[in-house]
Amino acid sequence: MYNLHTHTLLSDGALLPSEVAVRYLSLGYKAIAITDHVDYCNIKSTVAAILNFTRHWPKSSGIKVFSGIELTHLPLEQFKPLSNYARKAGIKIIIAHGETLVEPVIKGTNRAALEADINILAHPGLISDADVKLAKKKNVFLELTSRRGHREANKYVAGQAVKFGAKLILNNDSHEPEDIITPQELLKVGLNCGLNRQQIDVIYQDVTRFLKQK
């Protein structure tokens, strides 16, 4: 089991990356990504810190930790240069903070993010048909999340992805210790969206193939 959306005290989370990793390991997860929030003010220091941590994380730990970032509340023209910077630096997983229903996100963020070099569009809200089709074309995962507020659009996102054949991903988006849920609870996020076990198995298979390429 995996969770590719976590936050640490490098941005607005409460725990060190090492403690985040250990807590997920204790629940049976096999892979996570550290994906702290970044914009122009902190991308250099945060990318450097995450890469330093993941490079020193022991392979024998029992859990694989991938380097990541979440491009968050950016002016639309900044998605491409910042995603390019992170990728060239060595970041493996790039998330974009999508047009969630519970925050004032700039209109057009979903499209600008999808046109950049990202892997996951987090909590994309009432994503348009055109943007779902673009996500499919660019092989970008659309996120179904357990996070309070952001999850309000999960059922809609799942329906859009199924309708147009885009890839989905189940993520936790943890910030606090109490946000870290079991793999079984994360599975229920997908079931609560109306997906069946076969569809969820496809999600796991798609993510497993993606991680093998990293």
C-alpha positions in Angstrom: 0.0 0.0 0.0 1.1 3.5 -0.7 0.4 7.2 0.1 2.0 9.7 -2.2 0.7 12.9 -0.5 2.2 13.8 2.9 3.3 17.0 4.6 6.0 17.6 7.2 7.3 20.5 9.3 9.2 21.5 6.1 5.9 23.2 5.2 2.6 23.1 7.2 2.9 19.6 8.7 3.6 18.8 12.3 6.2 16.0 12.1 9.7 15.5 10.8 9.9 13.4 7.6 11.4 10.5 9.5 8.5 10.4 11.9 6.0 10.6 9.1 7.8 7.6 7.4 7.8 5.6 10.6 4.2 6.2 11.3 3.2 5.0 7.9 5.5 2.0 8.1 3.8 1.0 11.4 0.5 0.9 9.7 1.7 -1.4 6.9 2.4 1.1 4.1 5.2 0.1 1.6 5.7 3.5 0.0 5.1 7.1 0.7 6.2 10.5 -0.8 7.1 13.6 1.1 5.4 16.3 -0.8 5.6 19.6 1.1 4.1 22.8 -0.2 6.3 25.1 -2.3 6.2 28.3 -4.3 9.0 30.7 -5.3 9.8 31.6 -1.7 10.8 28.2 -0.5 11.2 25.8 -3.4 15.1 25.8 -3.4 15.4 25.1 0.4 12.5 22.6 0.5 13.6 20.6 -2.5 17.1 20.4 -1.1 15.9 19.3 2.3 13.6 16.6 0.9 16.2 15.3 -1.5 18.7 15.1 1.4 16.3 13.2 3.5 15.2 10.7 0.9 18.8 10.0 -0.2 19.7 9.1 3.4 16.6 7.1 4.1 17.8 3.5 4.6 16.7 1.0 1.9 16.4 -1.6 4.6 13.7 0.4 6.5 10.7 -1.5 5.1 9.2 1.5 3.5 10.3 3.3 0.3 10.2 7.1 0.7 10.0 9.1 -2.6 11.0 12.8 -2.9 8.1 15.0 -3.9 6.7 18.5 -3.7 3.2 20.1 -3.9 3.0 23.2 -6.1 0.5 25.3 -4.1 -1.6 28.4 -4.9 0.7 29.5 -7.7 0.0 32.2 -10.2 -0.8 30.2 -13.4 2.4 31.2 -15.3 4.6 29.8 -12.5 3.6 26.1 -12.7 5.9 25.3 -15.6 9.1 26.9 -14.4 8.7 25.6 -10.9 7.9 22.1 -11.9 10.9 22.2 -14.3 13.1 23.3 -11.5 12.0 20.6 -9.2 12.3 17.9 -11.9 15.8 19.0 -12.9 16.9 19.0 -9.2 15.8 15.3 -8.9 12.3 15.4 -7.4 10.5 12.2 -8.3 6.8 13.1 -7.7 5.3 16.5 -8.4 1.8 17.3 -7.1 -0.2 20.3 -8.0 -2.7 21.8 -5.5 -5.9 21.7 -7.6 -9.1 23.7 -7.5 -10.5 22.3 -4.3 -14.0 23.5 -3.3 -12.9 24.7 0.2 -10.1 27.2 -0.6 -9.9 30.3 -2.9 -7.8 28.7 -5.7 -7.1 30.8 -8.8 -9.5 29.8 -11.6 -7.5 27.9 -14.3 -5.2 26.3 -11.9 -6.2 22.8 -12.9 -5.4 23.5 -16.6 -2.1 25.3 -15.9 -1.0 22.5 -13.6 -1.9 19.8 -16.2 0.1 21.7 -18.8 3.2 21.6 -16.6 5.3 18.6 -15.7 3.3 17.1 -12.8 2.3 13.6 -11.8 -0.7 14.1 -9.6 -3.5 16.8 -9.6 -4.6 16.9 -6.0 -8.2 17.5 -5.0 -9.2 19.0 -8.4 -12.7 19.9 -7.3 -15.3 20.2 -10.1 -12.8 19.5 -12.8 -14.0 20.1 -16.3 -14.4 17.5 -19.0 -11.7 19.1 -21.0 -9.2 19.0 -18.1 -10.0 15.4 -17.4 -9.3 14.6 -21.0 -6.0 16.5 -20.7 -5.1 14.5 -17.6 -5.7 11.3 -19.4 -3.6 12.5 -22.4 -0.7 13.5 -20.1 -1.0 10.4 -17.9 -1.6 12.6 -14.7 -3.4 11.0 -11.8 -6.5 12.7 -10.4 -6.6 12.5 -6.6 -9.3 11.1 -4.4 -8.4 12.2 -0.9 -9.3 11.4 2.7 -8.6 15.0 3.8 -11.6 16.8 5.3 -13.0 19.5 3.0 -11.0 18.5 0.0 -12.8 15.1 -0.1 -16.2 16.8 -0.8 -15.6 16.5 -4.6 -14.3 12.9 -4.5 -17.4 11.3 -5.9 -17.5 13.9 -8.8 -13.8 13.4 -9.6 -14.2 9.6 -9.6 -17.1 9.8 -11.9 -15.3 12.1 -14.3 -12.3 9.9 -14.4 -14.3 6.8 -15.0 -16.3 8.6 -17.7 -13.2 9.7 -19.7 -10.7 7.0 -18.8 -8.3 9.1 -16.7 -6.2 7.6 -14.0 -7.1 8.0 -10.3 -5.0 7.8 -7.1 -6.1 7.4 -3.5 -4.1 9.7 -1.2 -4.1 10.7 2.4 -2.8 14.3 2.3 -1.6 14.1 5.9 -0.5 17.0 7.9 -1.0 16.0 11.5 -0.5 12.6 13.3 -4.2 12.0 13.4 -4.4 12.4 9.6 -2.4 9.3 9.1 -5.0 6.5 8.5 -4.7 2.8 7.8 -4.6 1.3 4.4 -8.0 -0.1 5.0 -9.4 3.3 5.8 -7.8 4.7 2.7 -9.4 1.9 0.7 -12.8 3.1 2.0 -12.2 6.5 0.4 -12.4 4.8 -3.0 -15.4 2.7 -2.1 -17.3 5.7 -0.7 -16.8 7.4 -4.1 -18.9 4.6 -5.7 -15.9 2.7 -7.1 -15.9 -1.1 -6.9 -13.0 -3.3 -5.8 -12.1 -4.1 -9.4 -11.8 -0.4 -10.2 -9.7 0.1 -7.0 -7.4 -2.8 -8.0 -6.8 -1.0 -11.3 -5.8 2.1 -9.3 -3.3 0.2 -7.3 -1.9 -1.5 -10.4 -1.5 1.9 -12.2 0.3 3.4 -9.2 2.5 0.4 -8.7 3.6 0.6 -12.4 4.2 4.4 -11.9 6.4 3.8 -8.8 8.5 1.2 -10.5 9.5 3.8 -13.1 10.8 6.1 -10.3 
